[in-house]
Amino acid sequence: MNIVEFFQHRAGTWTSTRTSHHLIIKKAESGTSEIHLEMLSVQDPQVIELCEQHGFNPEQALCAAKVTWNGSMEWDNKDTVGEGNHKGFTIFVPIADGDDIQQGHLLRHQGYAEKAPVVGRYVMSSDDVLSLITEYGTVYSEEKFWFPRPNLCLRAGITVGMSNVTSFCTEIRKVPPKSENTETARTATGAST
Amino acid sequence: MNIVEFFQHRAGTWTSTRTSHHLIIKKAESGTSEIHLEMLSVQDPQVIELCEQHGFNPEQALCAAKVTWNGSMEWDNKDTVGEGNHKGFTIFVPIADGDDIQQGHLLRHQGYAEKAPVVGRYVMSSDDVLSLITEYGTVYSEEKFWFPRPNLCLRAGITVGMSNVTSFCTEIRKVPPKSENTETARTATGAST
């Protein structure tokens, strides 16, 4: 599985159960959310703008995905939860390291814990595990994603910085993606083969 | 990292925080345990016996590790927890598929959810993630282990069968291993290089 196939497989709507292990206070906290991923065209103006913000040629975008989520965690301040205080969206755009599409930069717009555009790294392993590594300010995050079953995605990783937390999500697909637009991947790079 | 180096790195005593996501009832359950791993000599009689039980030549054992644990989960019957009802030990012995030590059989004695000897599979990926796949009776389990930091091990996976559960452990090393006995690994196979 390459990075484009990984995002394509991840398309659809997922119910996510998340648990965080807070390492300093040694407590576990759980929550749930709904996550939706749709592929965007690499010609989408938001994708072109994101590439240009980071100084990449938009032609280098292997594919693009928009992820939206809405959820809550046990320790949320219930007074502010009204519209879901874990709600947001991100656009992800992978850009390969030269000809090796198994690793590269991952451009990201409007993340969960930050609002400025962020460049992370992605690595696809030999056993189809996607690792995402992101640094923003003093926060470092490293998360692995894999599919033990076609409609089950597991995610686990660490966030180090303001607080030290490990987290785990069990995500079950409840709605399959709309029929794929094959134009979403840049096939000229061989990325989807 | 190869499978022998992985086990060697895992030696020591770890504090483990475990969370299980019960997929059918959609509930998370947490618990804690202490896990200790020590390398055994491949000449240890228990290791030789385990190989012979499974019809393998003991000379094929790449290394051997004994894991003991003691813990409890939230939903445990408190009346029976006295001595810790998640307590036990396992001996692991990896046997490579021919010359490829990155994957092979994993012999196992006295597991957590079963008492009969079990043969599973191990795979080391390109990014140093160890996957263990075990089938015993109608139960199938698949778990990934990796070290985001030298003294931090994350484990996550699924168990399918009697119940469908995903689980996640954050494990922090609290006691380093005793000085290594270099005789524990079968260096003649090149496994520890």
Interface residues (C-beta under 8 A of the other chain):
Chain A: T17 T19 H21 L23 K26 A28 S30 V123 S125 S126 D127 V129 S131 E142 K144 W146 P148 R149 L152 L154 A156 G157 I158 T166 F168 T170 I172
Chain B: T17 T19 H21 L23 K26 A28 S30 V123 S125 S126 D127 V129 S131 E142 K144 W146 P148 R149 L152 L154 A156 G157 I158 T166 F168 T170 I172
